[in-house]
Amino acid sequence: MPNIYQSAMFNAQRFAGKVAVSDAASSLSFERFCERSRALALHLEGFGIRAGERVAIMADNSIDYLALMHAAAVTGFILVPVNIRYSADEVLYLLNDCEPRVLIVDAEFRPTVAMIEAKLGGTIAILDSLPADLPDHGALSVLARRFGQVSDDDVAIILYTSGTTSRPKGAMITHGNLAWNAINYMVELGVDETARAILATPLFHVGGFGVVNGPVLYAGGSLHILPRFRPRDTLDVLQTVQPTHLFLLSTMWVGLTDLPDFTEHRVPSVTFVQTAAAPLGEWRQEQIRKVFSSAEFSWGFGQTESCVTTIKNRYTHEILSHPGSTGYFWRHFNYRFVDEQRALLADQNGPGILEIKGPTIFKGYWRQPELTAETLSPDGWLHTGDIIRLDGDGFAYFMGRSKDMIKTGGENVAALEVENCFVRHGQIAEAAVLGMPHEYWGEELVAAVVPAGNAVPDVAELR
């Protein structure tokens, strides 16, 4: 199975001179990008980093950040992205948990690290920058330079995901996971070397690299990098770069559609638009379709532990004809529905708790064997905790987390279904539904809503 560095080397030979990555200041061809990846891998070896040892990074998106992800396949170190929004306490927990030999940190986040530096005991080399000029030579064999030195099952990245009842846990994503995720996008969405994308989602999130962006680079396309998502900057870059593919998280789409002049813009180059996470109101979707009038509009479903996407549609008409659907299962996955005791349901259309199995399923949680055993069965089934149902056409509907079900009057109600009902109301922009203790019903549904624009919704009508 190839790795993402090996694929970049293929593209360097296949598409000589073609731009692989760019930002506001510079661009690198696939050949130069691979050279930079090798140089960074060898530079880190100078700090005593060997295969399997960790390199943490707390930084905005950059060309070097992407190069480090590819460099992990050259010498076998494991990259650990750090959420830039973490508090000092959370950063300390993460560093103590994964025990990196090196922490690379942007100047903006240096004060956070300074707050905990004394508690690290001098065991971590802290780098405020990476040298701009590094030689691309060293003790690499011809084969290592061409293909890297890792196997499919070797861990490439540890991504820390937050839970509602515990400290963040490190999900181990393998080199095989990253490659198969890219292949899935190429097969299911037709991503190829003509694709261009903008990377605005953060690389400490699985969606940053996994959704569209990494697959575009894997396929031989080009990726333009924004250090961080800012609505106005992103809209400006869309006009100048004219990408073909665009992925933003739902909160980012909210930021864009809230710009007063958003619908005055047109970006005809974009042929594929995707969102994920919370659902968008229909009026926001209409705005997006107006600005990106040439694009297919896609939802998606996945999680860190599945190296992101498992369910997605390809064409707008598929979700318009199946309102509320997130798409259909991609072909390289097995799926099944179970109950709370993980017994297989007789009706495999659900609703039920989803379990999935396939080549992008993660290796487990870093140094948490018990939690890994709770989440991954011995034969490789990932227990997602998400409630899904299928319609007669095989389209999937996300009903919420199994822990987010509200039990009222003996019936289970998915909070998300009620939220979606509110958001479809023309006078509501956002909604959140929760269960509150009730003497008669056990729990009652309580909703918090944000009116759309200057609307004043009628409370009785909403009830």
Residue pairs with C-beta under 8 A, 6 or more apart in sequence:
1 152
1 175
1 176
1 179
1 180
2 10
2 147
2 179
3 73
3 147
3 148
3 150
3 152
3 156
3 175
3 176
3 178
3 179
4 69
4 70
4 73
4 156
4 175
4 178
4 179
4 182
4 214
4 217
4 218
5 34
5 37
5 70
5 71
5 72
5 73
5 74
5 147
5 148
6 73
6 146
6 147
6 148
7 179
7 182
7 218
8 20
8 30
8 33
8 34
8 37
8 70
8 217
8 218
9 30
9 34
9 146
9 147
10 220
11 18
11 20
11 30
11 193
11 220
12 29
12 30
12 31
12 33
12 34
14 193
14 220
15 30
15 193
15 220
16 29
16 31
17 29
17 31
18 29
18 30
18 193
18 220
18 222
19 27
19 28
19 29
19 222
20 28
20 29
20 30
20 32
20 33
20 217
20 222
20 223
21 27
21 28
21 33
21 63
21 66
21 217
21 222
21 223
21 224
21 225
22 28
22 63
22 222
22 223
22 224
22 225
23 62
23 63
23 224
23 225
23 226
23 227
26 63
28 36
28 63
30 220
33 63
33 66
33 67
33 70
34 70
35 136
36 63
36 64
36 67
36 134
36 136
37 67
37 68
37 70
37 71
37 74
38 71
38 74
38 136
38 140
38 145
39 134
39 135
39 136
40 64
40 67
40 68
40 71
40 130
40 134
41 71
41 72
41 74
41 75
41 77
42 74
42 75
42 134
42 135
42 136
42 137
42 138
42 140
43 130
43 131
43 134
44 55
44 71
44 75
44 77
44 102
45 75
45 138
47 101
47 102
47 125
48 101
49 55
49 75
49 77
49 101
49 102
50 75
50 76
50 77
51 75
51 76
51 77
51 149
51 150
51 154
52 76
52 77
52 78
52 154
52 155
53 77
53 78
53 100
53 101
54 77
54 78
54 79
54 80
54 98
54 99
54 100
54 101
54 158
55 68
55 72
55 77
55 78
55 79
55 80
55 100
55 101
55 102
55 103
55 104
56 79
56 80
56 81
56 82
56 94
56 95
56 98
56 100
56 102
56 103
56 104
56 124
57 65
57 68
57 79
57 80
57 81
57 82
57 103
57 104
57 105
58 82
58 84
58 86
58 91
58 103
58 104
58 105
58 106
58 109
58 112
58 113
59 65
59 84
59 104
59 105
59 106
59 109
60 84
60 106
60 108
60 202
60 227
60 228
61 199
61 200
61 202
61 203
61 208
61 225
61 226
61 227
61 228
62 225
62 227
63 225
64 130
65 203
66 199
66 203
66 209
66 217
66 223
66 225
68 79
68 104
69 79
69 156
69 157
69 203
69 209
71 77
72 78
72 79
72 150
72 156
72 157
72 175
73 148
73 149
73 150
73 156
73 175
74 140
74 144
74 148
74 149
75 149
76 149
76 150
76 154
78 155
78 156
78 157
78 158
79 156
79 157
79 158
80 94
80 98
80 100
80 157
80 158
80 160
80 170
81 157
81 159
81 203
81 204
82 91
82 94
82 103
82 160
82 204
83 90
83 160
83 202
83 204
83 205
84 106
84 109
84 202
84 204
86 94
86 112
87 112
88 112
88 113
88 115
88 116
89 116
90 168
91 112
91 113
91 116
92 116
92 119
92 120
93 167
93 168
94 160
94 168
94 170
95 103
95 116
95 120
95 124
97 170
97 366
97 367
98 158
98 170
98 366
99 123
100 124
101 124
101 125
102 124
102 125
102 126
102 127
103 113
103 124
103 125
103 126
103 127
104 127
104 130
105 113
105 126
105 127
105 128
107 128
110 128
113 126
117 126
150 156
150 175
151 175
151 176
152 174
152 175
152 176
152 179
153 174
153 175
153 176
153 363
154 174
154 175
155 172
155 173
155 174
155 175
155 363
156 173
156 174
156 175
156 177
156 178
157 172
157 173
157 178
158 170
158 171
158 172
158 173
158 366
159 170
159 171
159 173
159 204
159 205
159 206
159 304
160 168
160 169
160 170
160 171
160 204
161 168
161 169
161 171
161 304
161 305
162 168
163 169
164 403
169 365
169 366
169 368
169 371
170 365
170 366
170 367
170 368
171 206
171 304
171 305
171 362
171 365
171 366
172 362
172 363
172 364
172 365
172 366
173 206
173 304
173 307
173 362
173 363
174 362
174 363
176 359
177 307
177 359
177 360
177 361
177 362
177 363
178 209
178 210
178 214
178 307
179 218
180 307
180 332
180 358
180 359
180 360
181 210
181 214
181 215
181 307
181 308
181 309
181 360
182 214
182 215
182 218
182 219
183 218
183 332
184 215
184 309
184 330
184 332
184 360
185 191
185 212
185 215
185 219
185 309
186 192
186 215
186 218
186 219
187 330
187 331
187 332
188 312
188 314
188 330
188 331
189 215
189 272
189 298
189 312
189 314
190 314
191 212
191 215
191 216
191 219
191 221
191 245
192 219
192 220
192 221
193 219
193 220
193 221
194 221
194 244
195 216
195 219
195 221
195 222
195 244
195 245
196 216
196 221
196 222
196 223
196 224
196 241
196 242
196 243
196 244
196 245
196 269
197 212
197 213
197 216
197 221
197 222
197 223
197 224
197 243
197 244
197 245
197 246
197 247
198 223
198 224
198 225
198 226
198 234
198 237
198 238
198 241
198 243
198 246
199 208
199 209
199 213
199 223
199 224
199 225
199 226
200 226
200 228
200 229
200 234
200 248
200 252
201 207
201 208
201 211
201 213
201 229
201 247
201 248
201 249
201 252
202 208
202 228
202 229
203 209
205 249
206 302
206 303
206 304
206 307
206 308
207 247
207 249
207 276
207 308
210 302
210 307
210 308
210 309
211 247
211 274
211 276
211 300
211 302
211 308
211 309
212 245
212 246
212 247
212 272
212 274
213 223
213 247
216 222
216 223
216 245
217 223
221 244
221 245
224 237
224 241
224 243
226 233
226 234
226 237
229 248
229 252
229 255
231 252
231 255
231 256
231 258
231 259
232 259
234 248
234 252
234 256
235 256
235 259
235 262
235 265
238 246
238 265
238 267
238 270
239 265
239 267
242 267
242 269
242 270
243 269
243 270
244 269
244 270
244 271
244 272
245 270
245 271
245 272
245 274
246 270
246 272
246 273
246 274
246 292
246 295
247 273
247 274
247 275
247 276
248 256
248 274
248 275
249 275
249 276
249 277
250 275
250 276
250 277
250 278
250 279
250 280
251 277
251 278
253 275
253 280
253 284
253 288
254 280
254 284
256 262
256 288
257 284
257 287
257 288
262 287
262 291
263 287
263 290
263 291
265 291
266 291
266 293
267 291
267 292
268 293
268 294
269 294
270 292
270 294
270 295
271 294
271 295
271 296
272 295
272 296
272 298
273 288
273 292
273 295
273 296
273 297
273 298
274 297
274 298
274 299
274 300
274 312
275 298
275 299
275 300
276 299
276 300
276 301
276 302
279 416
279 419
279 420
279 423
280 288
280 423
281 423
281 424
281 428
281 429
281 430
281 452
282 423
282 424
283 426
283 429
283 452
285 297
288 297
289 295
289 297
289 316
295 316
296 314
296 315
296 316
297 316
297 319
298 312
298 313
298 314
298 316
298 319
298 327
299 312
299 313
299 319
299 325
299 326
299 327
300 309
300 311
300 312
300 326
300 327
301 309
301 310
301 311
301 312
301 326
301 327
301 386
301 388
301 396
301 398
302 308
302 309
302 310
302 311
303 384
303 386
304 362
305 361
305 362
305 375
305 382
305 384
306 356
306 358
306 360
306 361
306 362
306 382
306 384
307 360
307 361
307 362
308 360
309 330
310 329
310 330
310 333
310 335
310 356
310 358
310 360
311 326
311 327
311 328
311 329
311 330
311 388
311 396
312 326
312 327
312 328
312 330
313 319
313 325
313 326
313 327
313 328
313 395
314 327
318 325
318 327
318 328
318 395
319 325
319 326
319 327
322 391
322 393
322 395
324 397
324 420
325 391
325 395
325 396
325 397
326 396
326 397
326 398
327 395
327 396
328 394
328 395
328 396
329 335
329 394
329 396
332 358
332 359
332 360
333 356
333 357
333 358
333 360
334 356
334 357
334 358
335 354
335 355
335 356
335 357
336 344
336 348
336 354
336 355
336 381
337 344
337 345
337 347
337 348
337 349
337 350
337 351
337 352
337 353
337 354
337 355
337 388
338 344
338 345
338 352
338 353
338 355
338 383
339 345
339 352
339 353
340 353
340 402
342 353
342 355
342 383
345 352
349 389
349 390
349 391
350 387
350 388
350 389
350 390
350 399
351 387
351 388
351 389
351 399
352 387
352 388
352 389
353 383
353 384
353 385
353 386
353 387
353 388
353 402
354 384
354 386
354 387
354 388
355 377
355 381
355 382
355 383
355 384
356 381
356 382
356 384
357 379
357 380
357 381
357 382
361 376
361 380
361 382
362 376
362 382
364 372
364 375
364 376
365 371
365 372
365 375
374 383
375 382
375 383
376 382
376 383
377 383
385 401
385 402
385 403
386 398
386 399
386 400
386 401
386 402
387 398
387 399
387 400
387 401
387 402
387 405
387 414
388 396
388 397
388 398
388 399
389 396
389 397
389 399
390 396
390 397
391 397
398 416
399 414
399 416
399 417
400 414
400 415
400 416
400 417
404 414
404 415
404 416
405 412
405 413
405 414
405 415
406 412
406 413
406 414
406 415
406 433
406 434
406 435
406 443
406 445
407 413
407 435
407 442
407 443
408 435
408 438
408 441
408 442
408 443
408 444
408 445
409 441
409 442
410 442
413 445
415 433
415 434
415 435
415 445
416 433
418 431
418 433
418 445
418 447
419 431
419 432
419 433
419 447
422 428
422 431
422 433
422 447
422 449
422 462
423 429
423 430
423 431
425 457
425 462
426 452
426 455
427 451
427 452
427 455
427 456
427 457
428 449
428 450
428 451
428 452
428 455
428 457
428 462
429 450
429 451
429 452
429 453
430 449
430 450
431 447
431 448
431 449
431 450
432 447
432 448
432 449
433 445
433 446
433 447
433 448
434 445
434 446
434 448
435 443
435 444
435 445
435 446
436 443
436 444
436 445
436 446
437 443
438 444
447 462
449 457
449 462
451 457
